[in-house]
Amino acid sequence: AHDYLRSRPSALVRSLCGRRAAERQDSSSARRGAPAAAMPLSRRVASCERLAELQADCMADDLPVANHMLSWTEEEAVYYFESGGQEPPAEQRVYTRVWLTSDVHTDRAENMAWLRSLPQHPGDAVVVAGDVSHQMEQLEATLRAFSERFAHVFFTAGNHDLWITRNDGGMDSLAKLDAIDRLCDRMGNVHSTPRLLRGDGSGAHKPGQGLWVVPLASWYDDSLDLTHFTPSLIHRAGDMRAFTWSDF
């Protein structure tokens, strides 16, 4: 660390000056009688002149200012300048993050509202590991909401998704699983089969690089067969009675 700071002391100076700039801003706001939060940095950078001001505040004159940086927020620009150019905003990343969630149960309105409040994650992938809804329309709306926020969505069905009701036209759970696979295929960036992700978020194959994501319905075994339940217990398995399989 000592050698690094000797070779590039601007990294330490920039960090200290960035904090002092924030302290000056807080002090100035307080003198005007306004809280520090009244001067947010989350707004978009308005102009190259404003970028130059942020650059000067962070003592980052050795870093370039370019037009593409006008799509950043002021907070992102400050973080970039204070990091010595090592931390560009997320849209500049060259790697893919893979997020994981399950049991979102968007039959409940508050859960669907939570999903729609999620921010955009360009270039990232999300694994939705089952239990969304037994209603195909709700399942499609949920997967579409994920697909609008992530570059790739991987879905594997849970028991809730494969419940059969009178609205399912007499199909069994195995046929419904096939219908869900076809739904994912139609949606483009929703996958229920294995796919190789490259580090830049694309699904293109590059030998020796990337991450395989492999959805599996590996929870399925003969323990789902309800025929071994005694009549006194089967009424307690209401959720499982909605499960119908052609091999039972």
Buried (B, 14 or more C-beta within 10 A) or exposed (E): EEEEEEEEEBBEBBBEBBEEBBEEBBEEBEEEEEEBEEBEBEEEBEEBEBBEBBBEBBBBEEBEBEEEBBEBBBBBBBBBBBBBBEBBBBEBBEEBEBBEBEEBBBBEEEBBEEBEEBEEBEBBBBBBBBBBBBBBEBBBBBBEBBBEBBBBBBBBBBBBBBBBEEEBEEBBBEBBBEBBBEBBEEBEBBBBEEBBBBBBBBBEEEEEEBEEBEBEEEEBEEEBEBEEBEEEEBEEEEEBEBBBBEEE
